[in-house]
Amino acid sequence: MAAKTEEEKQTVRLMVELYCRHKLKCKEMPTAYRELADYACRRLDHCRWKAYKPTCRRCPVHCYSPEKRALIRAVMQWTGPRMIIYAPMAALRHLFS
């Protein structure tokens, strides 16, 4: 159970890092995006579904604030299709988990 949560945290952080590096062309993650990754990890820690957690898009409970949800949605929409190029092992692990 904890391993799945840790894996999801790593995936979210990776997605935010890839977005910042390749989409925003930043060498370091801007503060707003670092805060977004931290926020997402805190939300995962407090997820009521834990081991049975659906993807956030399919979850019946939206625990992100509207501002953060819009930002993470933009990150995931851009990064999701490109993960196979930038982080193929992480993409496959995410796809099959």
N, C-alpha and C positions, 0 to 999 in steps of 0.2 A: 504494500500500500504506500509506504513512504518512498519506496524506490520509484514508483510511477509518478508521484508528485515531484520528486527531484528531477526526474527525466523531463517532465513537462516544463519545469522552471528553466532548465538548461536550454530547451528548445525555444522558449519565449525569448530568453536573453540572446540566443543566437540569431533569431529572426530580427530582433530590434537592432543588433549589431550590424547584420547584413544590410538592413534598410539604411542605416546611417552611413555605412561605408560606401555602398554602391548607388543608392538612390540620391542621398543627400550629399555625397562626395565629401564626407567628413572623416578625418583621420581618427578623431576621438569622438565618442558618443556625446552629443550635446546634453546639457543638464536635463532638459525636458524629457529626453528619451531615456536617460538613465533612471529618472524618476518613474517613467512609465514602466520600465522593466522591473523596478523594485515594487511598484504598485501591483503589477501582474503577479509577481511571486507571493506577495502578501495575500492577495485574493486566493491564490491556489492553496496557501497554507490554511485558509479559513473556509475552504469549499465544503459545503455540507454533504456533498456526494462522495468525496474522497476516492476510494478505489473504483467506484461505479460511475465516476464523473463522465458525462458526455462531453462532446466538444462544446466550447463556449457558445458557438452559434446555435447549437441544438438544445442548450440548457434551458429549462423552464424558469430558472431564477437568474436574472441579470444583475450580477453583483458589482459590475463596474459603474462608475458614475458616467453620465452621458458624454462628457468631454473625453474621458479616458477611453470609453468604448469606441468613440469615433476615431480616435488616434490609433488604437490597437487594431481596429478594423482596417485602416489604411495601410498599416505596417504589414499585416497578415495578407492582405490582398496583393500587395506588391511582392512580398517575399515568398509567399507560398509556392507559386509556379516556378520561381527561380532557385529554390533551395536545391533542386536536383543538380543544378549547375555549380552553385557556390558551396554547398555542403551535402554532397550526395549520400554519405552514410547517415547523417542526421535526418535527411529527408526520408530515406527508406525506413529508418527506425520509427520515425513519426507516423509514417504511412501504415505500418504494420502493428502499431501499438493500439 
